[in-house]
Every structure is written in C-alpha cells, then in structure tokens.
Amino acid sequence: EELVSISPDEPQSYVDRAGILISAGMPKGKYEARVDADLERALELDPENAAALFLRASDRILRAKFGGAQEDPEAIVADLEAALASEPGLFPAHLARLLMDLSRGDEEAYREHFEEFRREFPAYPAAKIPDLELGIALIKIDFEAKRPSARRSARCSTTSLRDRRRTRNSPPPCRSSAASSAHHPSTSA
C-alpha cells in the first residue's frame, strides 16, 4: 500500500503489489479483484509494460490450473505475446508461452516457439532441455475440460476398454444409447 501511495503514477508499484497479493492469496485466489485492478491500472499507465502483461497471464494460468477458474487461453496467449514483443528476453514468458502451446494442443506453435526460445537463450544448457520439456508437459492445463459445454465430451469416449488400458489418461466410454453415441460430436472425426 505504501509503495502505491508514494508512487501512484508508477506502473511498477502496481505490478509489485499485484505480485505480492498473488503470492499471498494463492491457491485460494484471495485477492483476485485487487490483483486485477492493480494490473489494469499498471497497463493503463503503460500499455506495453512487459511485467504487468506477463503477471496478468501468469495469474490467469494459476487460476486455471489451481483455482479451477475458467480462463480464456487466447487472452493468456495475447498477454504473453505482447509481453514478449515488449521484452523479447523475458525468460519466464517464453516458458509460459510453451506451456500454453501444449495446453492448447498446438504442437506446431510449440515447436516454433521452442526454436525461438533456443535462439533467444543459446546459453541454456542443452542437457537440461529434456527436463524443461518434461516440466512444461507435466503442468499443462486442460482448458477444454474447464468449459461447461466440453465437460461431457471430455469425459466420454467410444474407445474400448482394451484400448483405454494402453493409454492411461483416456476418458471413459459414454453411458448413452448406441444411437446417440454414434452421432456424438466428440466421437466423430
């Protein structure tokens, strides 16, 4: 509070307070309204503020992953892209964008952005790349399952039990009649 009262026209004051509130309020999202207001104010003062854009994207990722919130993945990506346009060397924004590529199932964008990451950070040890990729893959977010209209199709599958044993994360088969499951949108290619 004191920092913002001393420097009310300084975007970094709002970014710093939002970062502190995010840390203090996680995982319950205790200060979401204040965080949103602080980041909006920082971006009103400086629309290209990479720290504010990245923090807003990160907060949305945290809310989606741990708070069960329905967040718009395209809005998150737009913030990350804007942050990187403003500050191309923002290491965590590159990692968050890779996470979003995997979370959205966009393998082509993931490969393209991973190559960009390697060009931007050539000193990043090649030996650590597999660990980095594994970490990103482990925390990816299933945005489809968070949308109410997608919940049933995310839970249903016409895959046989034998096939599902081969892939550990396959959804269970639908519990509907044969006629309705034959025309279910999630089962048609």
Sequence and secondary structure as in RCSB ss.txt:
>XXXX:A:sequence
EELVSISPDEPQSYVDRAGILISAGMPKGKYEARVDADLERALELDPENAAALFLRASDRILRAKFGGAQEDPEA
IVADLEAALASEPGLFPAHLARLLMDLSRGDEEAYREHFEEFRREFPAYPAAKIPDLELGIALIKIDFEAKRPSA
RRSARCSTTSLRDRRRTRNSPPPCRSSAASSAHHPSTSA
>XXXX:A:secstr
 HHHHH TT HHHHHHHHHHHHHHHTTTTTTHHHHHHHHHHHHHH TT HHHHHHHHHHHHHHHHHS     HHH
HHHHHHHHHHH TT HHHHHHHHHHHHHTT HHHHHHHHHHHHHH TTS GGGHHHHHHHHHHT   HHHHSHHH
HHHHH B   HHHHHHSTT   B  S HHHHHT TTT  
